[in-house]
């Protein structure tokens, strides 16, 4: 295999994907964009799906027609909020973007490719990190045959606690505090949601590891935090890029417990922090439904 031209970071949320992106973007070779959410993803116990921007843009217009392509570009530049696509409008010239998209093969792949190119800012290896794209790995590797996929992975109990903490900090936990009598049911729903998602990515990992052994790598959050140098050197070997000391010079990113940039280096306290925030009922539920899988990945049930 030659050195990759694209890198995609996937996995469950709260597994170190933002930290991994920051590490790789410290390389002079790599420029990875944020979360494009281009493809759909399962939600609510896997019983529903959240549509991706690929579908949203397809409803706006057909890229193969001049008018449809123009409407799609207009839609991107009209988006509000903070997202991969709204930030794109801040780093790309609109007319230039439309001209270049017209000159492409006008496929969905070309749209994503062009957006990633702007995010790369001239670096030779581009990509993006949307954790939920763990479900789209076959499509991504079909579109980009020389790409590499990094699957960030973590103890599901830590994932659950981190998600709950993030929700509380964002102010979305107020309703739950008002309905304390519903707390056991809400906890059962939230833990089951994480458990099913984690078991699902375990199954996907086994499939991808067998099918894409030279283009897919599992990276445990715990390994990255315990021994950053060894983990980053392993990443560099997989990606066939030189290791640089600057890749270890990162701040704690997107922590549920620390303000952004509040500490430098790798937050080792994040490894076992979940133990003090998980109820006995949730512990038993995780052990019951994830026991053998936990052991398979080096976690104690």
C-alpha positions, 0 to 999 in steps of 0.5 A: 500500500502507498501512503494514503491520500485521505484519512477518516476518523470514525467511532462512537462519540466521546472516544477521543476522535477530536483529540486524534484529529488534533494530533494528526493535524499537527503533522505538516502532511495532514489536514483533517476537517471536522464533522461533515455528517455527510452520511445518515446514522442510526439513533434511538436504540438503532430504531431510527436514523438521522439523515445526512447532508448528502440527502439534504443536499440531494433534495435541494438540487441535482448536481448534474444540472447547472441549476441544481448545482447552483441551488446546492451551493446556495444552500451550503452558503445559507446554512446557519449555526456551527458545522462542517458546512457553515465553516466551509463558507468561511474558508472558501470563496463561494464562486470559486467553490461553485466553479470547481464543483462544476468542473468535477464529475458532479457526484456526491463524492466530488462535493465531499472531496472538494470540501475536504480539500479546502479544509486541508489548506494545502496539506497533501493528505485530507479527510474528515472526522465524523464518529457516526461514519463508522457505519459508512466505512465501506462507502468511504473506502469504495469512494477513496480506495487509498484512504485509511480509517482510524476507529477511535474506541473506548470503554462503553461505561466511560462513553456513557458517563462522558455523554451524560456529563456533556448533556448536563453541561450543555443545559439539556439535563434540566428536564431530567432533574425535574423528573427525578422519579423517572430517573431509573427509566431514563438511565435504563434508556440512556445506558441501553442506547450506549450499550447497543451502539457499542456492541454494534461498533464491536461487530463492525470492527470485527468485520472491518478488521477482516475485510480492510486489514491494511486500511483500517486501525482500531485505536483505544482511547486508553492506550492513547492516554496511557502512552501517547508516544507509543500510540501516536508512533503506531498511528504514524506507522499505519499512515506512513507519515513521519512522527513529529514531536509537535503531535504530542504537544496538544491540549485536552480537547472536548473534555466533559469535565474540563474547560476547553484548553484548561490543561495541557497534554493528555488527561490521564484522569479521564481513564477511570473517572467514570467509576465515580459517576456510574450507578450500581444499576448501570454497572450491572447492566453494562456487565450483563450486556457487554461482559464478554466483549469488555474482556475481549478488549481488555476492560474489566466487566 
